Amino acid sequence: MKTEEMKEFFKTDRFANNIGCLIDEAQPGHAVVSLEIEDKHLNGNNVAQGGVLFTLGDLACAAAACADGTVSVSAGGSINYLNPGKGKMLFAEATELKKGRTLSYYDFLITNETGNKIAKGSFTMFRIK
């Protein structure tokens, strides 16, 4: 699927849409998702809350997995926080490591608008036939 088709496909992801995640690029095995940080995304330390970062990484991996036309859902995921989620924009870039018949594996890296590395992680995606 092309990026525009992926944007349309993920319109039903109400949570990601409600917090403001945008699919900037999606092709099989690779995707970039962005989020403009607003007050509602901040925790008590005035940085992006960890769940927001996890959601951003999850959506990027899902877009990379689904872009080949096969619906995929998260089977497991992990995240490591590298720096506080500061900035005006956050970007999650997902890259496919391996695509199997039923499971696929993706890494993601979240950066801000200055290129500061905020978090990294991975997801295992279950490919639905």
C-alpha positions as CSV (number, residue, x, y, z in Angstrom):
1,M,0.0,0.0,0.0
2,K,1.1,3.6,-0.6
3,T,1.4,6.1,2.2
4,E,-2.0,7.7,1.4
5,E,-3.6,4.3,1.5
6,M,-2.0,3.6,4.9
7,K,-3.3,6.9,6.2
8,E,-6.8,5.9,5.2
9,F,-6.4,2.4,6.6
10,F,-5.3,3.7,10.0
11,K,-8.1,6.3,10.4
12,T,-9.9,3.6,12.4
13,D,-7.1,3.6,15.0
14,R,-9.0,6.0,17.2
15,F,-6.5,6.2,20.0
16,A,-3.5,7.1,17.8
17,N,-5.6,9.6,15.9
18,N,-7.1,11.2,19.0
19,I,-3.7,11.9,20.4
20,G,-2.5,13.3,17.1
21,C,-0.2,10.7,15.6
22,L,0.3,11.2,11.8
23,I,1.7,8.7,9.3
24,D,4.3,10.6,7.3
25,E,5.6,7.8,5.3
26,A,4.7,4.1,4.9
27,Q,6.1,1.4,2.6
28,P,6.5,-2.3,3.1
29,G,9.1,-2.7,5.9
30,H,9.6,1.0,6.7
31,A,7.5,3.8,8.2
32,V,7.8,7.2,9.8
33,V,5.1,8.6,12.2
34,S,5.1,12.0,13.8
35,L,3.4,13.7,16.7
36,E,3.3,17.4,17.6
37,I,3.7,17.6,21.3
38,E,0.9,19.3,23.1
39,D,0.2,19.9,26.8
40,K,-2.0,16.8,26.9
41,H,1.0,14.6,26.1
42,L,3.1,15.7,29.0
43,N,3.6,14.0,32.3
44,G,4.3,15.6,35.7
45,N,7.9,16.3,34.7
46,N,6.7,18.3,31.6
47,V,8.1,15.7,29.1
48,A,6.2,13.4,26.8
49,Q,4.6,10.6,28.8
50,G,6.1,7.1,28.2
51,G,2.8,5.7,26.9
52,V,2.7,8.4,24.2
53,L,6.2,7.3,23.1
54,F,5.1,3.6,23.1
55,T,2.1,4.4,21.1
56,L,4.2,6.3,18.5
57,G,6.6,3.4,18.2
58,D,3.7,0.9,17.9
59,L,2.0,2.8,15.2
60,A,5.2,3.2,13.2
61,C,5.8,-0.6,13.4
62,A,2.2,-1.4,12.5
63,A,2.3,0.9,9.5
64,A,5.6,-0.7,8.3
65,A,4.1,-4.1,8.7
66,C,0.7,-3.4,7.1
67,A,2.1,-1.5,4.1
68,D,2.5,-4.8,2.2
69,G,-1.3,-5.3,2.3
70,T,-1.4,-7.8,5.1
71,V,-3.1,-6.7,8.3
72,S,-0.7,-7.1,11.3
73,V,-1.3,-6.5,15.0
74,S,1.2,-6.2,17.8
75,A,2.0,-9.5,19.5
76,G,4.6,-7.9,21.9
77,G,6.7,-4.9,22.2
78,S,9.4,-3.2,24.3
79,I,10.8,0.3,24.7
80,N,13.9,1.8,26.2
81,Y,13.8,5.5,27.1
82,L,17.1,7.2,26.2
83,N,16.3,10.9,26.9
84,P,13.4,12.9,28.2
85,G,10.7,13.4,25.6
86,K,11.3,17.1,25.1
87,G,10.7,19.1,21.9
88,K,7.9,20.4,19.7
89,M,7.8,17.3,17.4
90,L,8.5,13.6,17.9
91,F,9.2,11.2,15.0
92,A,9.2,7.4,15.2
93,E,11.0,5.5,12.4
94,A,10.3,1.8,12.1
95,T,12.4,-0.7,10.1
96,E,11.6,-4.3,9.4
97,L,14.2,-6.8,10.6
98,K,12.5,-10.0,9.4
99,K,9.2,-10.9,7.9
100,G,7.9,-14.5,8.4
101,R,4.7,-16.2,7.5
102,T,2.9,-15.3,10.7
103,L,5.3,-13.1,12.7
104,S,7.4,-10.1,11.7
105,Y,10.0,-8.2,13.7
106,Y,10.6,-4.4,13.7
107,D,12.9,-1.9,15.4
108,F,11.9,1.7,16.0
109,L,13.8,4.9,17.0
110,I,12.1,8.0,18.3
111,T,13.8,11.4,17.8
112,N,12.7,15.0,18.3
113,E,12.9,17.8,15.8
114,T,16.6,18.4,16.6
115,G,17.5,14.8,16.1
116,N,17.9,14.0,19.8
117,K,17.3,10.3,20.4
118,I,14.4,9.9,22.8
119,A,13.6,6.2,22.8
120,K,14.2,2.9,20.9
121,G,12.4,-0.3,20.9
122,S,11.0,-3.2,19.0
123,F,7.7,-4.9,18.2
124,T,6.8,-8.4,17.1
125,M,3.8,-8.2,14.8
126,F,1.3,-11.0,14.1
127,R,0.4,-11.2,10.4
128,I,-3.4,-11.9,10.1
129,K,-4.3,-13.8,6.9
